[in-house]
Amino acid sequence: MKDERSVTRHSPVFSGVSTPDFMSELYVMEFCEKSLVNVLERRGAGYFEEKRVLAIFRDVCNAVFAMRCQSPPVAHR
């Protein structure tokens, strides 16, 4: 996913507790000054133009697609 601009970069830093049913890891992620939530909050009561909505939707879809194409697929929320 190194080329997907809509997905933050991260590196595993520490593998924690590991059992047959559970594994934990800590990650360091790149700092993102803006987020979709920030963009939505800044618009206030106004509306986005259709072109802007489609661009946001495209970026989200591309990010989810890139994560799901990994082997194994990367979880997302």
N, CA, C and O atoms as a Maestro MAE file, in Angstrom:
{
 s_m_m2io_version
 :::
 2.0.0
}

f_m_ct {
 s_m_title
 :::
 protein
 m_atom[308] {
  # First column is atom index #
  i_m_mmod_type
  r_m_x_coord
  r_m_y_coord
  r_m_z_coord
  i_m_residue_number
  s_m_chain_name
  s_m_pdb_residue_name
  s_m_pdb_atom_name
  i_m_atomic_number
  :::
  1 25 0.820 -1.197 0.000 1 A "MET " " N  " 7
  2 3 0.000 0.000 0.000 1 A "MET " " CA " 6
  3 2 0.859 1.254 0.000 1 A "MET " " C  " 6
  4 15 0.345 2.349 0.228 1 A "MET " " O  " 8
  5 25 2.110 1.123 -0.242 2 A "LYS " " N  " 7
  6 3 2.998 2.271 -0.164 2 A "LYS " " CA " 6
  7 2 2.619 3.377 -1.136 2 A "LYS " " C  " 6
  8 15 2.979 4.533 -0.913 2 A "LYS " " O  " 8
  9 25 1.901 3.054 -2.211 3 A "ASP " " N  " 7
  10 3 1.546 4.066 -3.200 3 A "ASP " " CA " 6
  11 2 0.121 4.586 -3.048 3 A "ASP " " C  " 6
  12 15 -0.291 5.468 -3.801 3 A "ASP " " O  " 8
  13 25 -0.635 4.062 -2.096 4 A "GLU " " N  " 7
  14 3 -2.021 4.505 -1.926 4 A "GLU " " CA " 6
  15 2 -2.048 5.758 -1.070 4 A "GLU " " C  " 6
  16 15 -1.743 5.698 0.121 4 A "GLU " " O  " 8
  17 25 -2.406 6.890 -1.655 5 A "ARG " " N  " 7
  18 3 -2.339 8.171 -0.953 5 A "ARG " " CA " 6
  19 2 -3.412 8.331 0.117 5 A "ARG " " C  " 6
  20 15 -3.296 9.210 0.971 5 A "ARG " " O  " 8
  21 25 -4.450 7.503 0.090 6 A "SER " " N  " 7
  22 3 -5.547 7.641 1.046 6 A "SER " " CA " 6
  23 2 -5.381 6.767 2.280 6 A "SER " " C  " 6
  24 15 -6.263 6.732 3.138 6 A "SER " " O  " 8
  25 25 -4.267 6.066 2.378 7 A "VAL " " N  " 7
  26 3 -4.020 5.182 3.516 7 A "VAL " " CA " 6
  27 2 -2.787 5.682 4.254 7 A "VAL " " C  " 6
  28 15 -1.742 5.910 3.644 7 A "VAL " " O  " 8
  29 25 -2.908 5.852 5.572 8 A "THR " " N  " 7
  30 3 -1.758 6.313 6.349 8 A "THR " " CA " 6
  31 2 -0.691 5.234 6.395 8 A "THR " " C  " 6
  32 15 -0.993 4.043 6.316 8 A "THR " " O  " 8
  33 25 0.542 5.653 6.522 9 A "ARG " " N  " 7
  34 3 1.662 4.721 6.623 9 A "ARG " " CA " 6
  35 2 1.826 4.328 8.090 9 A "ARG " " C  " 6
  36 15 1.582 5.132 8.990 9 A "ARG " " O  " 8
  37 25 2.235 3.099 8.314 10 A "HIS " " N  " 7
  38 3 2.451 2.651 9.688 10 A "HIS " " CA " 6
  39 2 3.541 1.587 9.723 10 A "HIS " " C  " 6
  40 15 3.843 0.940 8.721 10 A "HIS " " O  " 8
  41 25 4.115 1.430 10.899 11 A "SER " " N  " 7
  42 3 5.155 0.426 11.110 11 A "SER " " CA " 6
  43 2 4.886 -0.289 12.422 11 A "SER " " C  " 6
  44 15 4.610 0.362 13.430 11 A "SER " " O  " 8
  45 25 4.962 -1.626 12.431 12 A "PRO " " N  " 7
  46 3 4.817 -2.316 13.713 12 A "PRO " " CA " 6
  47 2 6.007 -1.980 14.602 12 A "PRO " " C  " 6
  48 15 7.151 -1.978 14.146 12 A "PRO " " O  " 8
  49 25 5.738 -1.699 15.855 13 A "VAL " " N  " 7
  50 3 6.793 -1.308 16.781 13 A "VAL " " CA " 6
  51 2 7.020 -2.379 17.840 13 A "VAL " " C  " 6
  52 15 8.154 -2.624 18.251 13 A "VAL " " O  " 8
  53 25 5.953 -3.004 18.272 14 A "PHE " " N  " 7
  54 3 6.061 -3.934 19.392 14 A "PHE " " CA " 6
  55 2 5.002 -5.007 19.243 14 A "PHE " " C  " 6
  56 15 3.823 -4.699 19.071 14 A "PHE " " O  " 8
  57 25 5.406 -6.251 19.309 15 A "SER " " N  " 7
  58 3 4.444 -7.346 19.354 15 A "SER " " CA " 6
  59 2 4.232 -7.695 20.810 15 A "SER " " C  " 6
  60 15 5.169 -8.058 21.522 15 A "SER " " O  " 8
  61 25 3.007 -7.584 21.235 16 A "GLY " " N  " 7
  62 3 2.690 -7.802 22.640 16 A "GLY " " CA " 6
  63 2 2.315 -9.239 22.927 16 A "GLY " " C  " 6
  64 15 2.925 -10.168 22.398 16 A "GLY " " O  " 8
  65 25 1.323 -9.419 23.755 17 A "VAL " " N  " 7
  66 3 0.860 -10.729 24.190 17 A "VAL " " CA " 6
  67 2 0.408 -11.542 22.981 17 A "VAL " " C  " 6
  68 15 -0.257 -11.026 22.082 17 A "VAL " " O  " 8
  69 25 0.772 -12.799 22.974 18 A "SER " " N  " 7
  70 3 0.383 -13.651 21.862 18 A "SER " " CA " 6
  71 2 -0.055 -15.007 22.397 18 A "SER " " C  " 6
  72 15 0.691 -15.660 23.126 18 A "SER " " O  " 8
  73 25 -1.258 -15.429 22.039 19 A "THR " " N  " 7
  74 3 -1.786 -16.746 22.387 19 A "THR " " CA " 6
  75 2 -2.342 -17.350 21.099 19 A "THR " " C  " 6
  76 15 -2.379 -16.671 20.073 19 A "THR " " O  " 8
  77 25 -2.769 -18.600 21.130 20 A "PRO " " N  " 7
  78 3 -3.350 -19.177 19.910 20 A "PRO " " CA " 6
  79 2 -4.584 -18.412 19.406 20 A "PRO " " C  " 6
  80 15 -4.878 -18.428 18.211 20 A "PRO " " O  " 8
  81 25 -5.301 -17.747 20.315 21 A "ASP " " N  " 7
  82 3 -6.527 -17.046 19.931 21 A "ASP " " CA " 6
  83 2 -6.398 -15.533 19.889 21 A "ASP " " C  " 6
  84 15 -7.343 -14.849 19.496 21 A "ASP " " O  " 8
  85 25 -5.257 -14.996 20.281 22 A "PHE " " N  " 7
  86 3 -5.150 -13.538 20.409 22 A "PHE " " CA " 6
  87 2 -3.715 -13.080 20.188 22 A "PHE " " C  " 6
  88 15 -2.768 -13.730 20.631 22 A "PHE " " O  " 8
  89 25 -3.567 -11.965 19.508 23 A "MET " " N  " 7
  90 3 -2.250 -11.368 19.327 23 A "MET " " CA " 6
  91 2 -2.424 -9.854 19.346 23 A "MET " " C  " 6
  92 15 -3.361 -9.329 18.745 23 A "MET " " O  " 8
  93 25 -1.536 -9.159 20.025 24 A "SER " " N  " 7
  94 3 -1.623 -7.698 20.044 24 A "SER " " CA " 6
  95 2 -0.334 -7.109 19.502 24 A "SER " " C  " 6
  96 15 0.749 -7.651 19.721 24 A "SER " " O  " 8
  97 25 -0.458 -6.002 18.797 25 A "GLU " " N  " 7
  98 3 0.693 -5.263 18.285 25 A "GLU " " CA " 6
  99 2 0.440 -3.783 18.460 25 A "GLU " " C  " 6
  100 15 -0.702 -3.327 18.406 25 A "GLU " " O  " 8
  101 25 1.503 -3.039 18.670 26 A "LEU " " N  " 7
  102 3 1.420 -1.584 18.721 26 A "LEU " " CA " 6
  103 2 2.028 -1.042 17.438 26 A "LEU " " C  " 6
  104 15 3.022 -1.575 16.945 26 A "LEU " " O  " 8
  105 25 1.435 0.011 16.898 27 A "TYR " " N  " 7
  106 3 1.901 0.602 15.648 27 A "TYR " " CA " 6
  107 2 2.192 2.082 15.825 27 A "TYR " " C  " 6
  108 15 1.565 2.756 16.643 27 A "TYR " " O  " 8
  109 25 3.132 2.574 15.063 28 A "VAL " " N  " 7
  110 3 3.369 4.010 14.952 28 A "VAL " " CA " 6
  111 2 2.856 4.404 13.575 28 A "VAL " " C  " 6
  112 15 3.255 3.831 12.561 28 A "VAL " " O  " 8
  113 25 1.962 5.394 13.552 29 A "MET " " N  " 7
  114 3 1.376 5.834 12.284 29 A "MET " " CA " 6
  115 2 1.835 7.243 11.960 29 A "MET " " C  " 6
  116 15 2.143 8.033 12.853 29 A "MET " " O  " 8
  117 25 1.876 7.544 10.679 30 A "GLU " " N  " 7
  118 3 2.255 8.885 10.270 30 A "GLU " " CA " 6
  119 2 1.216 9.894 10.762 30 A "GLU " " C  " 6
  120 15 0.038 9.562 10.897 30 A "GLU " " O  " 8
  121 25 1.654 11.121 11.027 31 A "PHE " " N  " 7
  122 3 0.757 12.180 11.464 31 A "PHE " " CA " 6
  123 2 -0.003 12.713 10.258 31 A "PHE " " C  " 6
  124 15 0.595 13.040 9.233 31 A "PHE " " O  " 8
  125 25 -1.306 12.798 10.383 32 A "CYS " " N  " 7
  126 3 -2.148 13.364 9.326 32 A "CYS " " CA " 6
  127 2 -2.790 14.628 9.876 32 A "CYS " " C  " 6
  128 15 -3.607 14.576 10.796 32 A "CYS " " O  " 8
  129 25 -2.418 15.745 9.312 33 A "GLU " " N  " 7
  130 3 -2.929 17.021 9.793 33 A "GLU " " CA " 6
  131 2 -4.433 17.145 9.575 33 A "GLU " " C  " 6
  132 15 -5.133 17.748 10.388 33 A "GLU " " O  " 8
  133 25 -4.924 16.585 8.497 34 A "LYS " " N  " 7
  134 3 -6.352 16.667 8.181 34 A "LYS " " CA " 6
  135 2 -6.961 15.272 8.217 34 A "LYS " " C  " 6
  136 15 -6.273 14.267 8.036 34 A "LYS " " O  " 8
  137 25 -8.260 15.238 8.454 35 A "SER " " N  " 7
  138 3 -8.996 13.983 8.376 35 A "SER " " CA " 6
  139 2 -10.341 14.278 7.735 35 A "SER " " C  " 6
  140 15 -10.732 15.438 7.600 35 A "SER " " O  " 8
  141 25 -11.042 13.238 7.343 36 A "LEU " " N  " 7
  142 3 -12.363 13.436 6.760 36 A "LEU " " CA " 6
  143 2 -13.285 14.122 7.759 36 A "LEU " " C  " 6
  144 15 -14.100 14.962 7.378 36 A "LEU " " O  " 8
  145 25 -13.161 13.771 9.029 37 A "VAL " " N  " 7
  146 3 -13.989 14.409 10.063 37 A "VAL " " CA " 6
  147 2 -13.706 15.910 10.113 37 A "VAL " " C  " 6
  148 15 -14.637 16.710 10.205 37 A "VAL " " O  " 8
  149 25 -12.418 16.304 10.052 38 A "ASN " " N  " 7
  150 3 -12.074 17.731 10.044 38 A "ASN " " CA " 6
  151 2 -12.688 18.444 8.852 38 A "ASN " " C  " 6
  152 15 -13.230 19.541 8.989 38 A "ASN " " O  " 8
  153 25 -12.605 17.829 7.693 39 A "VAL " " N  " 7
  154 3 -13.164 18.428 6.476 39 A "VAL " " CA " 6
  155 2 -14.665 18.615 6.627 39 A "VAL " " C  " 6
  156 15 -15.199 19.666 6.273 39 A "VAL " " O  " 8
  157 25 -15.349 17.606 7.149 40 A "LEU " " N  " 7
  158 3 -16.803 17.693 7.322 40 A "LEU " " CA " 6
  159 2 -17.181 18.738 8.369 40 A "LEU " " C  " 6
  160 15 -18.153 19.471 8.188 40 A "LEU " " O  " 8
  161 25 -16.421 18.813 9.462 41 A "GLU " " N  " 7
  162 3 -16.717 19.803 10.503 41 A "GLU " " CA " 6
  163 2 -16.498 21.228 10.007 41 A "GLU " " C  " 6
  164 15 -17.268 22.124 10.352 41 A "GLU " " O  " 8
  165 25 -15.463 21.449 9.205 42 A "ARG " " N  " 7
  166 3 -15.164 22.795 8.717 42 A "ARG " " CA " 6
  167 2 -16.228 23.326 7.764 42 A "ARG " " C  " 6
  168 15 -16.412 24.538 7.656 42 A "ARG " " O  " 8
  169 25 -16.918 22.448 7.083 43 A "ARG " " N  " 7
  170 3 -17.923 22.928 6.134 43 A "ARG " " CA " 6
  171 2 -19.142 23.496 6.851 43 A "ARG " " C  " 6
  172 15 -19.925 24.231 6.249 43 A "ARG " " O  " 8
  173 25 -19.311 23.165 8.137 44 A "GLY " " N  " 7
  174 3 -20.438 23.691 8.901 44 A "GLY " " CA " 6
  175 2 -21.758 23.221 8.319 44 A "GLY " " C  " 6
  176 15 -21.929 22.041 8.011 44 A "GLY " " O  " 8
  177 25 -22.693 24.155 8.171 45 A "ALA " " N  " 7
  178 3 -24.021 23.819 7.662 45 A "ALA " " CA " 6
  179 2 -24.065 23.833 6.139 45 A "ALA " " C  " 6
  180 15 -25.094 23.517 5.542 45 A "ALA " " O  " 8
  181 25 -22.951 24.198 5.510 46 A "GLY " " N  " 7
  182 3 -22.925 24.274 4.051 46 A "GLY " " CA " 6
  183 2 -22.893 22.906 3.398 46 A "GLY " " C  " 6
  184 15 -22.799 21.877 4.067 46 A "GLY " " O  " 8
  185 25 -22.972 22.918 2.095 47 A "TYR " " N  " 7
  186 3 -22.954 21.687 1.317 47 A "TYR " " CA " 6
  187 2 -21.685 21.600 0.492 47 A "TYR " " C  " 6
  188 15 -21.087 22.619 0.148 47 A "TYR " " O  " 8
  189 25 -21.279 20.383 0.177 48 A "PHE " " N  " 7
  190 3 -20.183 20.171 -0.755 48 A "PHE " " CA " 6
  191 2 -20.755 20.122 -2.161 48 A "PHE " " C  " 6
  192 15 -21.892 19.698 -2.368 48 A "PHE " " O  " 8
  193 25 -19.961 20.559 -3.116 49 A "GLU " " N  " 7
  194 3 -20.354 20.373 -4.504 49 A "GLU " " CA " 6
  195 2 -20.280 18.882 -4.813 49 A "GLU " " C  " 6
  196 15 -19.521 18.144 -4.184 49 A "GLU " " O  " 8
  197 25 -21.073 18.449 -5.783 50 A "GLU " " N  " 7
  198 3 -21.105 17.033 -6.141 50 A "GLU " " CA " 6
  199 2 -19.710 16.514 -6.501 50 A "GLU " " C  " 6
  200 15 -19.359 15.386 -6.156 50 A "GLU " " O  " 8
  201 25 -18.927 17.323 -7.185 51 A "LYS " " N  " 7
  202 3 -17.577 16.922 -7.582 51 A "LYS " " CA " 6
  203 2 -16.717 16.607 -6.352 51 A "LYS " " C  " 6
  204 15 -15.935 15.656 -6.370 51 A "LYS " " O  " 8
  205 25 -16.860 17.401 -5.289 52 A "ARG " " N  " 7
  206 3 -16.088 17.193 -4.051 52 A "ARG " " CA " 6
  207 2 -16.541 15.919 -3.343 52 A "ARG " " C  " 6
  208 15 -15.712 15.162 -2.839 52 A "ARG " " O  " 8
  209 25 -17.853 15.680 -3.301 53 A "VAL " " N  " 7
  210 3 -18.388 14.469 -2.672 53 A "VAL " " CA " 6
  211 2 -17.865 13.229 -3.400 53 A "VAL " " C  " 6
  212 15 -17.459 12.256 -2.766 53 A "VAL " " O  " 8
  213 25 -17.876 13.271 -4.720 54 A "LEU " " N  " 7
  214 3 -17.390 12.131 -5.500 54 A "LEU " " CA " 6
  215 2 -15.896 11.899 -5.285 54 A "LEU " " C  " 6
  216 15 -15.449 10.753 -5.254 54 A "LEU " " O  " 8
  217 25 -15.125 12.971 -5.136 55 A "ALA " " N  " 7
  218 3 -13.684 12.837 -4.883 55 A "ALA " " CA " 6
  219 2 -13.439 12.191 -3.517 55 A "ALA " " C  " 6
  220 15 -12.578 11.320 -3.391 55 A "ALA " " O  " 8
  221 25 -14.185 12.610 -2.502 56 A "ILE " " N  " 7
  222 3 -14.054 12.016 -1.161 56 A "ILE " " CA " 6
  223 2 -14.434 10.537 -1.209 56 A "ILE " " C  " 6
  224 15 -13.724 9.690 -0.666 56 A "ILE " " O  " 8
  225 25 -15.551 10.233 -1.857 57 A "PHE " " N  " 7
  226 3 -16.019 8.851 -1.959 57 A "PHE " " CA " 6
  227 2 -14.998 7.984 -2.696 57 A "PHE " " C  " 6
  228 15 -14.736 6.852 -2.289 57 A "PHE " " O  " 8
  229 25 -14.423 8.509 -3.775 58 A "ARG " " N  " 7
  230 3 -13.405 7.781 -4.541 58 A "ARG " " CA " 6
  231 2 -12.196 7.466 -3.660 58 A "ARG " " C  " 6
  232 15 -11.688 6.345 -3.676 58 A "ARG " " O  " 8
  233 25 -11.737 8.457 -2.893 59 A "ASP " " N  " 7
  234 3 -10.574 8.250 -2.025 59 A "ASP " " CA " 6
  235 2 -10.840 7.184 -0.966 59 A "ASP " " C  " 6
  236 15 -9.978 6.351 -0.688 59 A "ASP " " O  " 8
  237 25 -12.026 7.213 -0.380 60 A "VAL " " N  " 7
  238 3 -12.383 6.208 0.630 60 A "VAL " " CA " 6
  239 2 -12.432 4.819 -0.009 60 A "VAL " " C  " 6
  240 15 -11.898 3.860 0.548 60 A "VAL " " O  " 8
  241 25 -13.068 4.712 -1.167 61 A "CYS " " N  " 7
  242 3 -13.149 3.417 -1.858 61 A "CYS " " CA " 6
  243 2 -11.767 2.896 -2.237 61 A "CYS " " C  " 6
  244 15 -11.487 1.708 -2.077 61 A "CYS " " O  " 8
  245 25 -10.908 3.769 -2.733 62 A "ASN " " N  " 7
  246 3 -9.552 3.355 -3.099 62 A "ASN " " CA " 6
  247 2 -8.769 2.871 -1.886 62 A "ASN " " C  " 6
  248 15 -8.020 1.898 -1.976 62 A "ASN " " O  " 8
  249 25 -8.939 3.544 -0.754 63 A "ALA " " N  " 7
  250 3 -8.235 3.144 0.465 63 A "ALA " " CA " 6
  251 2 -8.711 1.777 0.947 63 A "ALA " " C  " 6
  252 15 -7.893 0.924 1.291 63 A "ALA " " O  " 8
  253 25 -10.022 1.563 0.976 64 A "VAL " " N  " 7
  254 3 -10.566 0.274 1.417 64 A "VAL " " CA " 6
  255 2 -10.131 -0.836 0.456 64 A "VAL " " C  " 6
  256 15 -9.752 -1.925 0.888 64 A "VAL " " O  " 8
  257 25 -10.187 -0.555 -0.838 65 A "PHE " " N  " 7
  258 3 -9.762 -1.539 -1.837 65 A "PHE " " CA " 6
  259 2 -8.295 -1.921 -1.631 65 A "PHE " " C  " 6
  260 15 -7.951 -3.103 -1.660 65 A "PHE " " O  " 8
  261 25 -7.441 -0.934 -1.427 66 A "ALA " " N  " 7
  262 3 -6.011 -1.197 -1.233 66 A "ALA " " CA " 6
  263 2 -5.781 -2.060 0.005 66 A "ALA " " C  " 6
  264 15 -4.944 -2.963 -0.018 66 A "ALA " " O  " 8
  265 25 -6.513 -1.792 1.082 67 A "MET " " N  " 7
  266 3 -6.343 -2.581 2.306 67 A "MET " " CA " 6
  267 2 -6.860 -4.003 2.130 67 A "MET " " C  " 6
  268 15 -6.245 -4.953 2.617 67 A "MET " " O  " 8
  269 25 -7.982 -4.154 1.441 68 A "ARG " " N  " 7
  270 3 -8.568 -5.483 1.255 68 A "ARG " " CA " 6
  271 2 -7.761 -6.345 0.279 68 A "ARG " " C  " 6
  272 15 -7.892 -7.569 0.286 68 A "ARG " " O  " 8
  273 25 -6.938 -5.724 -0.551 69 A "CYS " " N  " 7
  274 3 -6.118 -6.468 -1.521 69 A "CYS " " CA " 6
  275 2 -4.826 -6.993 -0.913 69 A "CYS " " C  " 6
  276 15 -4.097 -7.737 -1.568 69 A "CYS " " O  " 8
  277 25 -4.531 -6.621 0.320 70 A "GLN " " N  " 7
  278 3 -3.320 -7.109 0.971 70 A "GLN " " CA " 6
  279 2 -3.485 -8.587 1.315 70 A "GLN " " C  " 6
  280 15 -4.605 -9.095 1.381 70 A "GLN " " O  " 8
  281 25 -2.383 -9.260 1.528 71 A "SER " " N  " 7
  282 3 -2.436 -10.666 1.897 71 A "SER " " CA " 6
  283 2 -1.662 -10.866 3.196 71 A "SER " " C  " 6
  284 15 -0.431 -10.829 3.176 71 A "SER " " O  " 8
  285 25 -2.326 -11.071 4.304 72 A "PRO " " N  " 7
  286 3 -3.777 -11.127 4.471 72 A "PRO " " CA " 6
  287 2 -4.381 -9.727 4.406 72 A "PRO " " C  " 6
  288 15 -3.666 -8.737 4.557 72 A "PRO " " O  " 8
  289 25 -5.700 -9.638 4.182 73 A "PRO " " N  " 7
  290 3 -6.353 -8.326 4.111 73 A "PRO " " CA " 6
  291 2 -6.170 -7.546 5.410 73 A "PRO " " C  " 6
  292 15 -6.142 -8.126 6.495 73 A "PRO " " O  " 8
  293 25 -6.048 -6.244 5.289 74 A "VAL " " N  " 7
  294 3 -5.886 -5.365 6.446 74 A "VAL " " CA " 6
  295 2 -7.269 -4.980 6.957 74 A "VAL " " C  " 6
  296 15 -8.147 -4.615 6.175 74 A "VAL " " O  " 8
  297 25 -7.459 -5.062 8.269 75 A "ALA " " N  " 7
  298 3 -8.732 -4.662 8.867 75 A "ALA " " CA " 6
  299 2 -8.902 -3.159 8.748 75 A "ALA " " C  " 6
  300 15 -7.923 -2.413 8.776 75 A "ALA " " O  " 8
  301 25 -10.130 -2.720 8.617 76 A "HIS " " N  " 7
  302 3 -10.423 -1.290 8.523 76 A "HIS " " CA " 6
  303 2 -11.729 -1.012 9.234 76 A "HIS " " C  " 6
  304 15 -12.528 -1.915 9.483 76 A "HIS " " O  " 8
  305 25 -11.932 0.256 9.558 77 A "ARG " " N  " 7
  306 3 -13.201 0.638 10.183 77 A "ARG " " CA " 6
  307 2 -13.610 1.990 9.688 77 A "ARG " " C  " 6
  308 15 -14.654 2.504 10.089 77 A "ARG " " O  " 8
  :::
 }
 m_bond[307] {
  # First column is bond index #
  i_m_from
  i_m_to
  i_m_order
  :::
  1 1 2 1
  2 2 3 1
  3 3 4 2
  4 3 5 1
  5 5 6 1
  6 6 7 1
  7 7 8 2
  8 7 9 1
  9 9 10 1
  10 10 11 1
  11 11 12 2
  12 11 13 1
  13 13 14 1
  14 14 15 1
  15 15 16 2
  16 15 17 1
  17 17 18 1
  18 18 19 1
  19 19 20 2
  20 19 21 1
  21 21 22 1
  22 22 23 1
  23 23 24 2
  24 23 25 1
  25 25 26 1
  26 26 27 1
  27 27 28 2
  28 27 29 1
  29 29 30 1
  30 30 31 1
  31 31 32 2
  32 31 33 1
  33 33 34 1
  34 34 35 1
  35 35 36 2
  36 35 37 1
  37 37 38 1
  38 38 39 1
  39 39 40 2
  40 39 41 1
  41 41 42 1
  42 42 43 1
  43 43 44 2
  44 43 45 1
  45 45 46 1
  46 46 47 1
  47 47 48 2
  48 47 49 1
  49 49 50 1
  50 50 51 1
  51 51 52 2
  52 51 53 1
  53 53 54 1
  54 54 55 1
  55 55 56 2
  56 55 57 1
  57 57 58 1
  58 58 59 1
  59 59 60 2
  60 59 61 1
  61 61 62 1
  62 62 63 1
  63 63 64 2
  64 63 65 1
  65 65 66 1
  66 66 67 1
  67 67 68 2
  68 67 69 1
  69 69 70 1
  70 70 71 1
  71 71 72 2
  72 71 73 1
  73 73 74 1
  74 74 75 1
  75 75 76 2
  76 75 77 1
  77 77 78 1
  78 78 79 1
  79 79 80 2
  80 79 81 1
  81 81 82 1
  82 82 83 1
  83 83 84 2
  84 83 85 1
  85 85 86 1
  86 86 87 1
  87 87 88 2
  88 87 89 1
  89 89 90 1
  90 90 91 1
  91 91 92 2
  92 91 93 1
  93 93 94 1
  94 94 95 1
  95 95 96 2
  96 95 97 1
  97 97 98 1
  98 98 99 1
  99 99 100 2
  100 99 101 1
  101 101 102 1
  102 102 103 1
  103 103 104 2
  104 103 105 1
  105 105 106 1
  106 106 107 1
  107 107 108 2
  108 107 109 1
  109 109 110 1
  110 110 111 1
  111 111 112 2
  112 111 113 1
  113 113 114 1
  114 114 115 1
  115 115 116 2
  116 115 117 1
  117 117 118 1
  118 118 119 1
  119 119 120 2
  120 119 121 1
  121 121 122 1
  122 122 123 1
  123 123 124 2
  124 123 125 1
  125 125 126 1
  126 126 127 1
  127 127 128 2
  128 127 129 1
  129 129 130 1
  130 130 131 1
  131 131 132 2
  132 131 133 1
  133 133 134 1
  134 134 135 1
  135 135 136 2
  136 135 137 1
  137 137 138 1
  138 138 139 1
  139 139 140 2
  140 139 141 1
  141 141 142 1
  142 142 143 1
  143 143 144 2
  144 143 145 1
  145 145 146 1
  146 146 147 1
  147 147 148 2
  148 147 149 1
  149 149 150 1
  150 150 151 1
  151 151 152 2
  152 151 153 1
  153 153 154 1
  154 154 155 1
  155 155 156 2
  156 155 157 1
  157 157 158 1
  158 158 159 1
  159 159 160 2
  160 159 161 1
  161 161 162 1
  162 162 163 1
  163 163 164 2
  164 163 165 1
  165 165 166 1
  166 166 167 1
  167 167 168 2
  168 167 169 1
  169 169 170 1
  170 170 171 1
  171 171 172 2
  172 171 173 1
  173 173 174 1
  174 174 175 1
  175 175 176 2
  176 175 177 1
  177 177 178 1
  178 178 179 1
  179 179 180 2
  180 179 181 1
  181 181 182 1
  182 182 183 1
  183 183 184 2
  184 183 185 1
  185 185 186 1
  186 186 187 1
  187 187 188 2
  188 187 189 1
  189 189 190 1
  190 190 191 1
  191 191 192 2
  192 191 193 1
  193 193 194 1
  194 194 195 1
  195 195 196 2
  196 195 197 1
  197 197 198 1
  198 198 199 1
  199 199 200 2
  200 199 201 1
  201 201 202 1
  202 202 203 1
  203 203 204 2
  204 203 205 1
  205 205 206 1
  206 206 207 1
  207 207 208 2
  208 207 209 1
  209 209 210 1
  210 210 211 1
  211 211 212 2
  212 211 213 1
  213 213 214 1
  214 214 215 1
  215 215 216 2
  216 215 217 1
  217 217 218 1
  218 218 219 1
  219 219 220 2
  220 219 221 1
  221 221 222 1
  222 222 223 1
  223 223 224 2
  224 223 225 1
  225 225 226 1
  226 226 227 1
  227 227 228 2
  228 227 229 1
  229 229 230 1
  230 230 231 1
  231 231 232 2
  232 231 233 1
  233 233 234 1
  234 234 235 1
  235 235 236 2
  236 235 237 1
  237 237 238 1
  238 238 239 1
  239 239 240 2
  240 239 241 1
  241 241 242 1
  242 242 243 1
  243 243 244 2
  244 243 245 1
  245 245 246 1
  246 246 247 1
  247 247 248 2
  248 247 249 1
  249 249 250 1
  250 250 251 1
  251 251 252 2
  252 251 253 1
  253 253 254 1
  254 254 255 1
  255 255 256 2
  256 255 257 1
  257 257 258 1
  258 258 259 1
  259 259 260 2
  260 259 261 1
  261 261 262 1
  262 262 263 1
  263 263 264 2
  264 263 265 1
  265 265 266 1
  266 266 267 1
  267 267 268 2
  268 267 269 1
  269 269 270 1
  270 270 271 1
  271 271 272 2
  272 271 273 1
  273 273 274 1
  274 274 275 1
  275 275 276 2
  276 275 277 1
  277 277 278 1
  278 278 279 1
  279 279 280 2
  280 279 281 1
  281 281 282 1
  282 282 283 1
  283 283 284 2
  284 283 285 1
  285 285 286 1
  286 286 287 1
  287 287 288 2
  288 287 289 1
  289 289 290 1
  290 290 291 1
  291 291 292 2
  292 291 293 1
  293 293 294 1
  294 294 295 1
  295 295 296 2
  296 295 297 1
  297 297 298 1
  298 298 299 1
  299 299 300 2
  300 299 301 1
  301 301 302 1
  302 302 303 1
  303 303 304 2
  304 303 305 1
  305 305 306 1
  306 306 307 1
  307 307 308 2
  :::
 }
}
